[in-house]
């Protein structure tokens, strides 16, 4: 039974490293920085979590530290990728022609329209306040 | 058997490290290098876990713990420095 769990742990290590390898391959092959962020963050998160799971199967006495490492990775990895993607968007780095969806640009155009439509009201209020 | 699997997995992670290093060296923009650096740090955490597994010393995991806590700060600092809007 113990040997079987060890074998499962080794397979989990191998699967995690394969995910890391595919993440690196996507980092090289993707046409665009946004796609590179996607490929480089999601796959490496899953790959590292699978590797930690495999290490916890091989050495059950380490599982608390491995769980802590996994929790820190889950907290910090999306944060860094989100900040990088935001910076890339605001610096105006061009998307490739294969990238279709940009929700942040859609939201910005919507909020611009709303602010334009709200502008007369606010000016009116300002005038009222000035008259008062 | 398990040792062979660990070494094979370490070789695959080394391939991921080389791919990320390639993108780091020839990324067209600076943010591409930042993304590649992010991937490099995460793969380094995996390497530290592999070192702990091969040497069978659990104390190495403390290094991975501190590195997982602090490595993303460099990425966030560089990304916020490059973006003027924040």
Backbone of each chain as ProteinMPNN parsed JSONL, in Angstrom:
{"seq_chain_A": "XXXXXXXXXXXXXXXXXXXXXXXXXXXXXXXXXXXXXXXXXXXXXXXXXXXXXXXXXXXXXXXXXXXXXXXXXXXXXXXXXXXXXXXXXXXXXXXXXXXXXXXXXXXXXXXXXXXXXXXXXXXXXXXXXXXX", "coords_chain_A": {"N_chain_A": [[0.829, -1.201, 0.0], [1.897, 1.23, 0.812], [3.919, 1.448, -1.051], [2.392, 1.746, -3.319], [1.178, 4.239, -2.861], [3.462, 5.784, -2.9], [4.165, 5.449, -5.571], [1.98, 6.695, -6.803], [2.471, 9.296, -5.891], [4.878, 9.844, -7.223], [3.955, 9.8, -9.851], [2.258, 12.01, -9.752], [4.098, 14.047, -9.307], [5.392, 13.9, -11.776], [3.321, 14.593, -13.533], [2.833, 17.228, -12.688], [5.276, 18.435, -13.375], [5.141, 18.1, -16.104], [3.04, 19.835, -16.692], [4.307, 22.234, -16.005], [6.266, 22.265, -17.983], [4.681, 22.513, -20.293], [3.608, 24.979, -19.782], [5.896, 26.608, -19.979], [6.45, 26.167, -22.66], [4.19, 27.328, -23.821], [4.715, 29.924, -23.07], [6.808, 30.534, -24.752], [5.668, 30.119, -27.279], [3.297, 31.585, -27.601], [1.529, 34.346, -29.168], [1.409, 36.883, -28.035], [1.46, 39.323, -25.396], [-0.55, 39.114, -23.516], [-1.651, 36.582, -23.879], [0.632, 35.226, -23.216], [0.878, 35.776, -20.516], [-1.392, 34.45, -19.609], [-0.771, 31.749, -20.335], [1.555, 31.432, -18.919], [0.897, 31.688, -16.252], [-1.438, 30.248, -15.358], [-0.974, 27.504, -15.988], [1.436, 27.081, -14.633], [0.678, 27.463, -12.006], [-1.094, 25.277, -11.549], [0.675, 23.178, -12.128], [2.678, 23.492, -10.155], [1.137, 23.085, -7.875], [0.36, 20.406, -8.228], [2.87, 19.229, -8.089], [3.558, 19.785, -5.418], [1.582, 18.291, -4.18], [2.341, 15.715, -4.923], [4.814, 15.561, -3.58], [3.883, 15.675, -0.984], [2.579, 13.237, -0.909], [4.745, 11.501, -1.091], [6.278, 12.118, 1.183], [4.683, 12.166, 3.945], [5.048, 13.522, 6.345], [5.853, 16.072, 5.78], [3.674, 17.509, 5.071], [2.36, 19.761, 6.115], [4.036, 22.028, 5.779], [4.177, 21.946, 2.988], [1.531, 22.381, 2.345], [1.296, 25.019, 3.245], [3.044, 26.327, 1.46], [1.611, 25.889, -0.9], [-0.738, 27.346, -0.359], [0.274, 29.971, -0.19], [1.161, 30.231, -2.816], [-1.279, 30.09, -4.195], [-2.409, 32.448, -3.315], [-0.585, 34.481, -4.168], [0.062, 34.179, -6.868], [-2.045, 34.758, -8.843], [-2.241, 37.45, -8.241], [0.194, 38.704, -9.031], [0.078, 38.19, -11.757], [-2.209, 39.569, -12.472], [-1.517, 42.247, -11.914], [0.556, 42.561, -13.748], [-0.825, 42.218, -16.183], [-2.59, 44.388, -16.088], [-0.784, 46.543, -16.164], [0.322, 46.099, -18.682], [-1.917, 46.584, -20.248], [-2.485, 49.302, -19.717], [-0.186, 50.51, -20.587], [-0.56, 50.316, -23.244], [0.266, 48.219, -24.885], [0.296, 46.43, -27.88], [-2.324, 44.254, -28.897], [-2.253, 41.008, -30.441], [-3.493, 39.99, -33.686], [-4.928, 37.745, -33.255], [-6.047, 37.856, -30.792], [-9.1, 38.359, -29.42], [-10.969, 39.213, -27.405], [-11.442, 41.841, -25.109], [-12.169, 42.682, -22.177], [-11.669, 44.705, -20.362], [-11.219, 47.009, -21.893], [-13.774, 47.217, -23.021], [-15.325, 47.746, -20.701], [-14.176, 50.17, -19.98], [-14.914, 51.821, -22.147], [-17.683, 51.772, -21.84], [-17.971, 53.037, -19.32], [-16.957, 55.503, -19.984], [-18.94, 56.406, -21.771], [-21.114, 56.569, -20.005], [-20.207, 58.552, -18.258], [-20.067, 60.687, -19.994], [-22.768, 60.965, -20.626], [-23.703, 61.594, -18.169], [-22.59, 63.999, -17.673], [-23.896, 66.59, -18.365], [-25.884, 66.8, -16.339], [-24.308, 66.953, -14.037], [-22.95, 69.3, -14.499], [-25.089, 71.021, -14.506], [-25.934, 70.769, -11.858], [-23.686, 71.848, -10.679], [-23.911, 74.468, -11.564], [-26.277, 75.172, -10.305], [-25.471, 74.991, -7.677], [-23.598, 77.015, -7.69], [-25.212, 79.207, -8.179], [-26.756, 79.186, -5.877]], "CA_chain_A": [[0.0, 0.0, 0.0], [2.798, 2.378, 0.882], [4.604, 1.562, -2.34], [1.42, 2.263, -4.288], [1.037, 5.69, -2.639], [4.694, 6.393, -3.4], [4.089, 5.475, -7.033], [1.042, 7.772, -7.15], [3.164, 10.565, -5.66], [5.814, 10.05, -8.325], [3.18, 10.165, -11.053], [1.781, 13.378, -9.575], [5.27, 14.892, -9.575], [5.646, 13.901, -13.222], [2.257, 15.367, -14.174], [3.07, 18.636, -12.397], [6.394, 18.926, -14.182], [4.68, 18.202, -17.494], [2.304, 21.094, -16.803], [5.294, 23.322, -16.022], [6.912, 22.267, -19.302], [3.753, 23.053, -21.285], [3.529, 26.414, -19.521], [7.058, 27.243, -20.576], [6.289, 26.097, -24.121], [3.228, 28.37, -24.181], [5.385, 31.22, -22.901], [7.614, 30.796, -25.941], [4.948, 30.015, -28.54], [2.124, 32.447, -27.725], [1.869, 35.487, -30.005], [0.935, 38.131, -27.474], [1.841, 39.295, -23.972], [-1.678, 38.688, -22.675], [-1.675, 35.12, -23.964], [1.786, 34.685, -22.487], [0.541, 35.816, -19.088], [-2.339, 33.349, -19.394], [-0.09, 30.455, -20.389], [2.623, 31.324, -17.933], [0.443, 31.708, -14.863], [-2.389, 29.196, -14.987], [-0.373, 26.175, -16.022], [2.455, 26.91, -13.602], [0.0, 27.284, -10.716], [-1.55, 23.884, -11.446], [1.833, 22.294, -12.094], [3.338, 23.539, -8.847], [0.262, 22.453, -6.876], [0.468, 18.948, -8.399], [4.169, 18.806, -7.563], [3.49, 19.8, -3.953], [0.749, 17.147, -3.786], [3.166, 14.519, -5.044], [5.794, 15.558, -2.491], [3.171, 15.333, 0.249], [2.328, 11.791, -0.918], [5.986, 10.777, -0.841], [6.695, 12.352, 2.569], [3.494, 12.735, 4.606], [5.378, 14.368, 7.495], [6.104, 17.435, 5.306], [2.496, 18.017, 4.363], [1.95, 21.082, 6.609], [4.828, 23.04, 5.067], [3.797, 21.937, 1.567], [0.221, 23.04, 2.267], [1.525, 26.469, 3.371], [3.601, 26.807, 0.187], [0.52, 25.907, -1.874], [-1.649, 28.462, -0.069], [0.929, 31.213, -0.602], [1.154, 30.295, -4.284], [-2.631, 30.414, -4.669], [-2.68, 33.865, -3.063], [0.299, 35.467, -4.793], [0.277, 33.999, -8.3], [-2.97, 35.581, -9.625], [-1.993, 38.874, -7.972], [1.263, 39.208, -9.886], [-0.331, 38.165, -13.166], [-3.193, 40.635, -12.696], [-0.816, 43.53, -11.973], [1.286, 42.617, -15.014], [-1.76, 42.418, -17.291], [-3.079, 45.767, -15.991], [0.272, 47.424, -16.651], [0.431, 45.926, -20.131], [-3.069, 47.245, -20.873], [-2.402, 50.756, -19.628], [0.924, 50.985, -21.416], [-0.961, 50.282, -24.636], [0.949, 47.201, -25.682], [-0.687, 46.005, -28.879], [-2.747, 42.859, -28.973], [-2.094, 40.427, -31.768], [-4.771, 39.904, -34.395], [-5.64, 36.55, -32.811], [-6.688, 38.132, -29.512], [-10.357, 39.015, -29.764], [-11.777, 39.746, -26.31], [-10.776, 42.729, -24.165], [-13.269, 43.145, -21.325], [-11.314, 45.95, -19.676], [-11.478, 48.102, -22.829], [-15.228, 47.362, -23.111], [-15.792, 48.42, -19.49], [-13.746, 51.567, -20.007], [-15.728, 52.582, -23.094], [-19.004, 51.936, -21.222], [-17.935, 54.051, -18.257], [-16.784, 56.792, -20.653], [-20.253, 56.831, -22.264], [-21.93, 56.965, -18.861], [-19.752, 59.833, -17.71], [-20.459, 61.724, -20.953], [-24.196, 61.219, -20.524], [-24.006, 62.204, -16.877], [-21.906, 65.281, -17.531], [-24.769, 67.77, -18.281], [-26.498, 66.872, -15.012], [-23.373, 67.413, -13.015], [-22.703, 70.726, -14.748], [-26.286, 71.715, -14.045], [-25.854, 70.854, -10.403], [-22.637, 72.807, -10.327], [-24.45, 75.813, -11.764], [-27.237, 75.434, -9.227], [-24.728, 75.275, -6.45], [-22.968, 78.328, -7.807], [-26.252, 80.23, -7.984], [-27.119, 79.241, -4.456]], "C_chain_A": [[0.864, 1.251, 0.0], [3.527, 2.579, -0.445], [3.672, 2.121, -3.401], [1.245, 3.775, -4.125], [2.292, 6.417, -3.106], [4.67, 6.507, -4.918], [3.132, 6.577, -7.503], [1.687, 9.14, -6.96], [4.152, 10.869, -6.772], [5.098, 10.44, -9.603], [2.663, 11.591, -10.96], [2.905, 14.381, -9.795], [5.501, 15.034, -11.07], [4.585, 14.736, -13.952], [2.448, 16.865, -13.925], [4.203, 19.209, -13.223], [6.014, 19.021, -15.642], [3.869, 19.481, -17.689], [3.246, 22.292, -16.827], [5.943, 23.434, -17.392], [5.98, 22.871, -20.349], [3.552, 24.55, -21.064], [4.698, 27.168, -20.124], [6.973, 27.265, -22.095], [5.292, 27.156, -24.597], [3.826, 29.753, -24.055], [6.226, 31.559, -24.12], [6.731, 30.938, -27.176], [3.841, 31.038, -28.717], [2.482, 33.769, -28.407], [1.861, 36.831, -29.286], [1.281, 38.141, -25.996], [0.694, 38.815, -23.103], [-1.819, 37.172, -22.702], [-0.514, 34.506, -23.203], [1.537, 34.703, -20.99], [-0.382, 34.656, -18.745], [-1.618, 32.01, -19.32], [0.903, 30.316, -19.261], [2.137, 31.267, -16.513], [-0.442, 30.529, -14.512], [-1.725, 27.832, -14.93], [0.669, 26.012, -14.933], [1.827, 26.797, -12.221], [-0.421, 25.838, -10.543], [-0.369, 22.928, -11.338], [2.517, 22.304, -10.746], [2.475, 22.888, -7.78], [0.317, 20.928, -6.99], [1.803, 18.436, -7.862], [4.172, 18.762, -6.041], [2.658, 18.624, -3.44], [1.546, 15.85, -3.852], [4.203, 14.428, -3.949], [5.132, 15.206, -1.169], [2.808, 13.853, 0.278], [3.595, 11.017, -0.597], [6.439, 10.91, 0.606], [5.532, 12.974, 3.323], [3.834, 13.641, 5.784], [5.691, 15.807, 7.081], [4.833, 18.151, 4.898], [2.057, 19.392, 4.863], [2.705, 22.195, 5.886], [4.416, 23.112, 3.593], [2.451, 22.606, 1.371], [0.382, 24.557, 2.363], [2.074, 27.046, 2.074], [2.502, 26.907, -0.866], [-0.427, 27.072, -1.645], [-1.029, 29.789, -0.477], [0.937, 31.356, -2.119], [-0.227, 30.682, -4.804], [-2.94, 31.882, -4.426], [-1.875, 34.785, -3.962], [0.34, 35.37, -6.31], [-0.725, 34.792, -9.145], [-2.747, 37.074, -9.436], [-0.933, 39.424, -8.918], [0.831, 39.211, -11.349], [-1.336, 39.275, -13.447], [-2.506, 41.994, -12.794], [-0.06, 43.667, -13.294], [0.351, 42.885, -16.185], [-2.314, 43.84, -17.289], [-2.049, 46.739, -16.545], [0.417, 47.323, -18.158], [-0.722, 46.631, -20.842], [-2.899, 48.754, -20.849], [-1.213, 51.318, -20.358], [0.591, 50.901, -22.89], [-0.16, 49.33, -25.476], [-0.065, 46.556, -26.608], [-1.033, 44.538, -28.722], [-2.443, 42.334, -30.359], [-3.469, 40.295, -32.413], [-5.575, 38.701, -33.954], [-6.375, 36.787, -31.501], [-7.944, 38.949, -29.76], [-10.965, 39.789, -28.603], [-10.924, 40.649, -25.428], [-11.847, 43.35, -23.281], [-12.947, 44.48, -20.67], [-11.555, 47.146, -20.59], [-12.977, 48.324, -22.991], [-15.77, 48.118, -21.907], [-15.409, 49.883, -19.51], [-14.584, 52.384, -20.971], [-17.135, 52.797, -22.534], [-18.99, 53.031, -20.177], [-17.703, 55.431, -18.852], [-18.133, 57.311, -21.156], [-21.135, 57.318, -21.123], [-21.513, 58.33, -18.341], [-20.109, 60.962, -18.659], [-21.944, 62.042, -20.808], [-24.541, 61.864, -19.188], [-23.474, 63.624, -16.774], [-22.831, 66.497, -17.474], [-25.425, 67.913, -16.919], [-25.537, 67.461, -13.987], [-23.049, 68.891, -13.226], [-23.878, 71.566, -14.253], [-26.257, 71.875, -12.532], [-24.829, 71.866, -9.957], [-23.159, 74.234, -10.46], [-25.437, 76.178, -10.643], [-26.507, 75.789, -7.93], [-24.092, 76.655, -6.497], [-24.011, 79.433, -7.614], [-26.666, 80.34, -6.528], [-26.043, 79.987, -3.667]], "O_chain_A": [[0.592, 2.209, -0.723], [3.727, 3.704, -0.902], [4.097, 2.876, -4.276], [1.173, 4.507, -5.112], [2.214, 7.523, -3.64], [5.091, 7.515, -5.485], [3.417, 7.297, -8.46], [1.478, 10.044, -7.769], [4.26, 12.011, -7.217], [5.565, 11.299, -10.351], [2.628, 12.308, -11.961], [2.696, 15.436, -10.395], [5.768, 16.125, -11.574], [4.904, 15.491, -14.87], [2.253, 17.678, -14.828], [4.113, 20.333, -13.717], [6.491, 19.904, -16.354], [3.986, 20.14, -18.723], [3.025, 23.25, -17.569], [6.15, 24.533, -17.907], [6.419, 23.648, -21.197], [3.352, 25.305, -22.016], [4.523, 28.237, -20.71], [7.365, 28.238, -22.739], [5.498, 27.8, -25.625], [3.496, 30.653, -24.827], [6.35, 32.727, -24.488], [7.002, 31.779, -28.033], [3.466, 31.345, -29.848], [3.599, 34.263, -28.252], [2.271, 37.834, -29.872], [1.389, 37.076, -25.388], [0.918, 38.181, -22.071], [-2.076, 36.549, -21.672], [-0.631, 33.427, -22.624], [1.925, 33.78, -20.275], [-0.197, 33.969, -17.74], [-1.813, 31.234, -18.385], [1.082, 29.232, -18.706], [2.881, 30.839, -15.631], [-0.233, 29.876, -13.49], [-1.883, 27.092, -13.96], [0.792, 24.931, -14.356], [2.369, 26.116, -11.351], [-0.143, 25.229, -9.51], [-0.402, 21.979, -10.554], [2.899, 21.251, -10.235], [2.989, 22.219, -6.883], [0.32, 20.23, -5.976], [1.874, 17.364, -7.262], [4.71, 17.834, -5.438], [2.973, 18.032, -2.408], [1.448, 14.998, -2.969], [4.458, 13.34, -3.431], [5.725, 14.529, -0.33], [2.731, 13.259, 1.354], [3.543, 9.995, 0.087], [6.925, 9.946, 1.199], [5.402, 14.198, 3.34], [3.001, 14.451, 6.19], [5.786, 16.681, 7.942], [4.892, 19.286, 4.425], [1.434, 20.134, 4.105], [2.11, 23.175, 5.437], [4.318, 24.197, 3.021], [2.23, 23.304, 0.382], [-0.3, 25.302, 1.66], [1.644, 28.11, 1.628], [2.451, 27.87, -1.631], [-0.872, 27.716, -2.595], [-1.71, 30.644, -1.044], [0.747, 32.45, -2.65], [-0.35, 31.489, -5.725], [-3.645, 32.507, -5.218], [-2.411, 35.769, -4.473], [0.62, 36.363, -6.981], [-0.305, 35.453, -10.094], [-3.019, 37.871, -10.333], [-1.124, 40.473, -9.533], [1.176, 40.126, -12.097], [-1.327, 39.861, -14.53], [-2.858, 42.807, -13.649], [-0.032, 44.743, -13.892], [0.671, 43.673, -17.075], [-2.492, 44.439, -18.35], [-2.388, 47.649, -17.302], [0.611, 48.33, -18.838], [-0.533, 47.208, -21.913], [-3.143, 49.419, -21.856], [-1.217, 52.494, -20.722], [1.372, 51.365, -23.72], [0.079, 49.59, -26.655], [-1.155, 46.179, -26.179], [-0.175, 43.697, -28.454], [-2.379, 43.09, -31.328], [-4.49, 40.471, -31.749], [-6.771, 38.62, -34.235], [-7.244, 35.996, -31.134], [-7.88, 40.079, -30.245], [-11.431, 40.912, -28.793], [-9.816, 40.278, -25.04], [-12.374, 44.418, -23.593], [-13.841, 45.296, -20.445], [-12.038, 48.183, -20.137], [-13.427, 49.466, -23.089], [-16.582, 49.03, -22.062], [-16.194, 50.745, -19.115], [-14.937, 53.523, -20.664], [-17.722, 53.863, -22.719], [-19.892, 53.868, -20.142], [-18.184, 56.426, -18.311], [-18.447, 58.491, -21.0], [-21.816, 58.337, -21.24], [-22.357, 59.167, -18.02], [-20.419, 62.069, -18.218], [-22.351, 63.203, -20.855], [-25.532, 62.585, -19.071], [-23.869, 64.371, -15.879], [-22.614, 67.373, -16.637], [-25.519, 69.022, -16.391], [-25.891, 68.331, -13.191], [-22.891, 69.644, -12.265], [-23.712, 72.641, -13.678], [-26.516, 72.952, -11.995], [-25.039, 72.631, -9.016], [-22.902, 75.091, -9.614], [-25.443, 77.291, -10.116], [-26.861, 76.722, -7.209], [-24.045, 77.373, -5.498], [-23.744, 80.454, -6.979], [-26.896, 81.433, -6.01], [-26.164, 80.141, -2.452]]}, "seq_chain_B": "XXXXXXXXXXXXXXXXXXXXXXXXXXXXXXXXXXXXXXXXXXXXXXXXXXXXXXXXXXXXXXXXXXXXXXXXXXXXXXXXXXXXXX", "coords_chain_B": {"N_chain_B": [[12.572, 3.167, -8.283], [10.737, 5.268, -7.637], [12.652, 7.212, -7.24], [13.662, 7.422, -9.808], [11.415, 8.475, -11.109], [11.287, 10.958, -9.832], [13.649, 12.153, -10.727], [13.155, 12.252, -13.452], [10.955, 13.989, -13.495], [12.223, 16.27, -12.543], [13.875, 16.788, -14.693], [12.002, 17.46, -16.649], [10.965, 19.823, -15.496], [13.254, 21.313, -15.683], [13.328, 21.694, -18.43], [11.126, 23.418, -18.674], [12.195, 25.595, -17.306], [14.237, 26.319, -19.06], [12.768, 27.115, -21.329], [11.395, 29.347, -20.277], [13.571, 30.931, -19.705], [14.504, 31.441, -22.247], [12.416, 33.053, -23.28], [12.798, 35.125, -21.513], [15.251, 36.106, -22.324], [14.884, 36.958, -25.008], [12.533, 38.423, -25.064], [10.294, 40.73, -26.552], [9.194, 43.102, -25.379], [9.564, 44.933, -22.236], [7.761, 44.001, -20.38], [7.254, 41.405, -21.158], [9.588, 40.208, -20.325], [9.213, 40.506, -17.614], [7.031, 38.791, -17.15], [8.205, 36.366, -17.871], [10.113, 36.254, -15.882], [8.493, 35.911, -13.672], [7.479, 33.321, -14.157], [9.911, 31.981, -14.002], [10.573, 32.251, -11.274], [8.536, 30.728, -10.098], [9.037, 28.194, -11.127], [11.477, 27.854, -9.918], [10.757, 27.535, -7.238], [9.579, 25.025, -7.433], [11.875, 23.591, -8.079], [13.304, 23.762, -5.694], [11.694, 22.228, -4.049], [12.084, 19.776, -5.324], [14.796, 19.433, -4.782], [14.69, 19.096, -2.025], [13.314, 16.689, -1.987], [15.083, 14.935, -3.269], [17.392, 15.041, -1.683], [16.208, 14.25, 0.632], [15.675, 15.92, 2.841], [13.797, 17.746, 4.957], [14.134, 20.328, 5.789], [14.83, 21.979, 3.758], [12.492, 22.828, 2.693], [11.697, 25.093, 4.023], [13.087, 27.154, 2.84], [11.831, 27.213, 0.338], [9.331, 27.994, 1.202], [9.71, 30.646, 2.197], [10.567, 31.773, -0.161], [8.342, 31.477, -1.796], [6.676, 33.223, -0.478], [7.915, 35.726, -0.856], [8.738, 36.09, -3.506], [6.987, 37.111, -5.374], [6.87, 39.758, -4.911], [8.899, 41.167, -6.192], [8.113, 41.021, -8.86], [5.702, 42.455, -8.772], [6.637, 44.951, -7.954], [8.275, 45.752, -10.132], [6.381, 45.737, -12.195], [4.556, 47.684, -11.364], [6.22, 49.853, -11.345], [6.729, 50.152, -14.042], [4.221, 50.829, -15.013], [2.567, 53.848, -15.475], [0.218, 54.695, -14.479], [-0.645, 53.928, -11.977]], "CA_chain_B": [[11.444, 3.52, -9.154], [10.283, 6.621, -7.312], [13.773, 8.124, -7.485], [13.71, 7.648, -11.263], [10.326, 9.397, -11.456], [11.646, 12.302, -9.345], [14.682, 12.729, -11.605], [12.488, 12.554, -14.731], [10.156, 15.197, -13.285], [13.154, 17.398, -12.437], [14.345, 17.112, -16.053], [10.908, 18.191, -17.323], [10.931, 21.181, -14.951], [14.399, 22.007, -16.264], [12.902, 22.159, -19.755], [10.297, 24.605, -18.473], [13.106, 26.678, -16.931], [14.95, 26.776, -20.259], [11.812, 27.858, -22.163], [11.158, 30.656, -19.667], [14.808, 31.706, -19.858], [14.515, 31.868, -23.647], [11.522, 34.206, -23.38], [13.406, 36.21, -20.741], [16.374, 36.696, -23.054], [14.536, 37.614, -26.254], [11.214, 39.04, -25.057], [10.359, 42.021, -27.236], [8.978, 44.234, -24.471], [10.067, 44.676, -20.888], [6.773, 43.242, -19.604], [7.471, 39.987, -21.468], [10.644, 39.727, -19.418], [8.645, 40.41, -16.27], [6.235, 37.566, -17.11], [9.139, 35.241, -17.874], [10.733, 36.215, -14.554], [7.482, 35.326, -12.787], [7.5, 31.876, -14.37], [11.194, 31.464, -13.503], [10.543, 32.118, -9.82], [7.662, 29.62, -9.701], [9.759, 26.956, -11.416], [12.535, 27.721, -8.911], [10.134, 26.947, -6.04], [9.471, 23.591, -7.69], [13.209, 23.007, -7.995], [13.694, 23.632, -4.276], [10.974, 21.056, -3.547], [12.767, 18.596, -5.857], [16.049, 19.267, -4.029], [14.331, 18.514, -0.731], [12.927, 15.29, -2.187], [16.244, 14.117, -3.629], [18.26, 14.951, -0.514], [15.386, 13.764, 1.755], [15.821, 16.813, 3.996], [12.618, 18.604, 4.98], [14.469, 21.704, 6.172], [14.918, 22.779, 2.535], [11.179, 23.375, 2.346], [11.57, 26.44, 4.591], [13.573, 28.085, 1.801], [10.755, 27.322, -0.655], [8.246, 28.741, 1.844], [10.039, 32.078, 2.196], [10.658, 32.225, -1.546], [6.975, 31.612, -2.301], [6.087, 34.427, 0.115], [8.539, 36.994, -1.226], [9.222, 36.226, -4.882], [6.071, 37.858, -6.219], [7.011, 41.192, -4.646], [9.741, 41.739, -7.229], [7.308, 41.159, -10.083], [4.733, 43.537, -8.593], [7.377, 46.215, -7.905], [8.701, 46.139, -11.481], [5.204, 46.02, -13.02], [3.973, 48.975, -10.976], [7.153, 50.897, -11.758], [6.597, 50.361, -15.481], [2.945, 51.456, -15.325], [2.547, 55.211, -14.935], [-1.113, 55.101, -14.079], [-0.951, 53.581, -10.596]], "C_chain_B": [[10.996, 4.956, -8.914], [11.401, 7.631, -7.544], [13.894, 8.448, -8.969], [12.631, 8.632, -11.69], [10.666, 10.827, -11.025], [12.651, 12.943, -10.296], [14.079, 13.101, -12.956], [11.667, 13.843, -14.626], [11.052, 16.417, -13.183], [13.676, 17.786, -13.81], [13.267, 17.888, -16.817], [10.819, 19.632, -16.82], [12.121, 21.992, -15.449], [14.103, 22.498, -17.673], [12.037, 23.399, -19.665], [11.159, 25.807, -18.127], [13.82, 27.232, -18.161], [14.024, 27.568, -21.183], [11.588, 29.266, -21.604], [12.388, 31.545, -19.802], [14.942, 32.229, -21.279], [13.64, 33.114, -23.805], [12.106, 35.399, -22.629], [14.501, 36.887, -21.545], [15.916, 37.443, -24.293], [13.149, 38.217, -26.275], [11.235, 40.425, -25.657], [10.134, 43.214, -26.307], [9.501, 43.869, -23.089], [9.085, 43.844, -20.089], [6.831, 41.748, -19.924], [8.54, 39.411, -20.558], [10.115, 39.59, -18.001], [7.839, 39.116, -16.121], [7.149, 36.344, -17.064], [9.821, 35.112, -16.517], [9.783, 35.6, -13.531], [7.492, 33.802, -12.903], [8.79, 31.266, -13.83], [11.163, 31.287, -11.997], [9.675, 30.931, -9.395], [8.342, 28.284, -9.973], [10.886, 26.752, -10.409], [11.989, 27.147, -7.617], [10.002, 25.433, -6.215], [10.831, 22.895, -7.6], [13.651, 22.816, -6.555], [12.984, 22.429, -3.656], [11.637, 19.776, -4.055], [14.076, 18.342, -5.116], [15.775, 18.651, -2.674], [13.971, 17.044, -0.881], [14.14, 14.416, -2.468], [17.175, 13.94, -2.428], [17.553, 14.368, 0.698], [15.593, 14.602, 3.007], [14.677, 17.823, 3.962], [12.919, 20.045, 5.292], [14.579, 22.596, 4.94], [13.584, 23.418, 2.177], [10.969, 24.764, 2.939], [12.03, 27.492, 3.59], [12.486, 28.312, 0.758], [9.596, 28.146, -0.104], [8.497, 30.237, 1.787], [10.084, 32.607, 0.763], [9.272, 32.395, -2.164], [6.309, 32.856, -1.726], [6.61, 35.692, -0.531], [8.811, 37.164, -2.703], [8.288, 37.068, -5.731], [6.212, 39.362, -6.004], [7.868, 41.874, -5.698], [8.954, 41.995, -8.503], [6.349, 42.348, -9.947], [5.442, 44.886, -8.569], [7.755, 46.666, -9.309], [7.49, 46.523, -12.328], [4.589, 47.367, -12.649], [4.896, 50.126, -11.312], [6.992, 51.202, -13.241], [5.278, 51.026, -15.843], [2.85, 52.826, -14.683], [1.254, 55.497, -14.207], [-1.392, 54.849, -12.608], [-0.478, 54.66, -9.638]], "O_chain_B": [[10.888, 5.755, -9.845], [11.155, 8.754, -7.984], [14.185, 9.581, -9.35], [12.873, 9.511, -12.517], [10.38, 11.786, -11.742], [12.533, 14.12, -10.634], [14.432, 14.125, -13.542], [11.674, 14.675, -15.532], [10.697, 17.488, -13.676], [13.899, 18.967, -14.079], [13.566, 18.842, -17.535], [10.623, 20.556, -17.609], [12.023, 23.207, -15.621], [14.555, 23.57, -18.075], [12.179, 24.324, -20.465], [10.896, 26.916, -18.593], [13.991, 28.443, -18.301], [14.436, 28.576, -21.757], [11.589, 30.248, -22.347], [12.272, 32.756, -19.989], [15.437, 33.336, -21.492], [14.068, 34.108, -24.392], [11.937, 36.545, -23.047], [14.671, 38.104, -21.463], [16.498, 38.477, -24.62], [12.615, 38.503, -27.347], [12.103, 41.228, -25.316], [10.815, 44.231, -26.436], [9.829, 42.719, -22.794], [9.488, 43.07, -19.22], [6.501, 40.917, -19.078], [8.428, 38.283, -20.079], [10.507, 38.682, -17.269], [7.94, 38.427, -15.106], [6.9, 35.402, -16.312], [10.08, 34.002, -16.05], [10.206, 34.865, -12.638], [7.511, 33.087, -11.901], [8.776, 30.171, -13.267], [11.667, 30.289, -11.481], [10.019, 30.211, -8.458], [8.248, 27.355, -9.171], [11.222, 25.615, -10.076], [12.666, 26.36, -6.957], [10.269, 24.66, -5.295], [10.935, 21.768, -7.115], [14.299, 21.821, -6.228], [13.564, 21.699, -2.852], [11.745, 18.798, -3.314], [14.434, 17.195, -4.849], [16.524, 17.79, -2.214], [14.283, 16.237, -0.006], [14.229, 13.292, -1.973], [17.683, 12.846, -2.179], [18.201, 14.024, 1.686], [15.678, 14.063, 4.111], [14.595, 18.652, 3.056], [12.068, 20.912, 5.09], [14.442, 23.815, 5.039], [13.534, 24.415, 1.456], [10.159, 25.537, 2.428], [11.452, 28.575, 3.495], [12.24, 29.443, 0.34], [8.955, 28.9, -0.836], [7.626, 31.008, 1.385], [9.692, 33.743, 0.501], [9.036, 33.317, -2.945], [5.478, 33.48, -2.386], [5.851, 36.638, -0.741], [9.093, 38.28, -3.138], [8.726, 37.681, -6.705], [5.731, 40.153, -6.815], [7.61, 43.021, -6.063], [9.1, 43.035, -9.144], [6.197, 43.144, -10.874], [4.919, 45.866, -9.101], [7.579, 47.836, -9.649], [7.536, 47.494, -13.083], [4.149, 48.109, -13.526], [4.44, 51.247, -11.54], [7.103, 52.354, -13.661], [5.197, 51.713, -16.861], [3.033, 52.956, -13.472], [1.182, 56.43, -13.407], [-2.28, 55.481, -12.035], [-0.655, 54.531, -8.426]]}, "name": "protein", "num_of_chains": 2, "seq": "XXXXXXXXXXXXXXXXXXXXXXXXXXXXXXXXXXXXXXXXXXXXXXXXXXXXXXXXXXXXXXXXXXXXXXXXXXXXXXXXXXXXXXXXXXXXXXXXXXXXXXXXXXXXXXXXXXXXXXXXXXXXXXXXXXXXXXXXXXXXXXXXXXXXXXXXXXXXXXXXXXXXXXXXXXXXXXXXXXXXXXXXXXXXXXXXXXXXXXXXXXXXXXXXXXXXXXXXXX"}
